[in-house]
Amino acid sequence: MKHLRLFIKMIVSNVCPSLLVKSSSKNTAQARYCYSVWMRHLVIAHANGFTETPNKVAEFGPGKSIGTGLCAMLCGVNEYYGLDAVQHAVSDSNLQMLSELVDMYKRKERIPDETEFPKMTPTLEDYSFPSNILTDELLLGSLADDRIERIRRAIISPWTENTNTPEKIEYIAPWSSDDVNLSGVDLIYSQVVMEHIDDLECAYSVMAGILRDGGYLSHSIDLRAHGAADKWNEHWAYSEAFWKLLRGRRPYWINRQPLSVHLELCRKNGFNILEVKKAETRNDTIERKQLKHPFKSISEEDFTTSGAYILCKL
């Protein structure tokens, strides 16, 4: 029965791949979701030395909205770059999102925790509004009416060299190493996206190239099978040939790479790993003898790690 379901998925993905392509972050159109995501990345980075207000941030895989980027701009960020595999962003939804987020910041809304988003990572010890980071003085400038209006205009109209405003929003989709002409980015982040990127080596290389010296990299990665199997790590029990058939013609899916690959690529590209928060060990696991090439020799850490948050500094 299980393989019949997988076979049906394979057929559907070959006939109509768009039916099975899902956003890597299904809740990105919700203001509270985006607020919680951004605040978690911000709080943990700040605790690890990222104490200045960033000027430029870049997000890999914003999905259906640039909500987390708008969260960043309401914290004082001037330039936001969203890099995606396929076009998602819609101006109308982003304008509505901005209004909702402004209200949340003005109320100094508590960060939505595991009660509201039980599967969201990274987790925090304290979900209070981070007033030590977002001071009254900072918010007075970042939430000023004229600045909010400039952010609205940036959502509607593409930024050009002739635009007389520091606020900039640029959405690049699809992206490749040739499309990303950036430098001096202060913070790069993603939320359950890195497991969907086929060419991870290229992605981490691009990140190292656009980040400034001393800049930070913040990724929350879901290493599970994403519905392709009954058990969380059963995608490592499929042969390369079967996995290729199962993917079909989808423009992106999951890359099946374990935690160690991400950490190795971070180190290879000159990142200093500051923190790794691994998800709790799960019971719904396969046996090691079921592993197929190239996963037969993965470490016990990889075999038992279903997700992780990684924070690095260049």
Secondary structure, DSSP 8 states (H G I E B T S, - for coil): -HHHHHHHHHHHHHH-GGGT---SSTTTT-HHHHHHHHHHHHHHHHHTT--S--SEEEEE--TT--HHHHHHHTTT--EEEEE-SS----HHHHHHHHHHHHHHHHTT-----TTT-TT-SS--S--S--TTTS-HHHHHHHT-HHHHHHHHHHHHS---TT--SS-EEEEESS--TTT-----EEEEEEES-GGG-S-HHHHHHHHHHHEEEEEEEEEEEE-S-TTSSSSTTGGGGS-HHHHHHHHTT-S-------HHHHHHHHHHTT-EEEEEEE----SS---GGG--TTSTT--HHHHH--EEEEEEE-
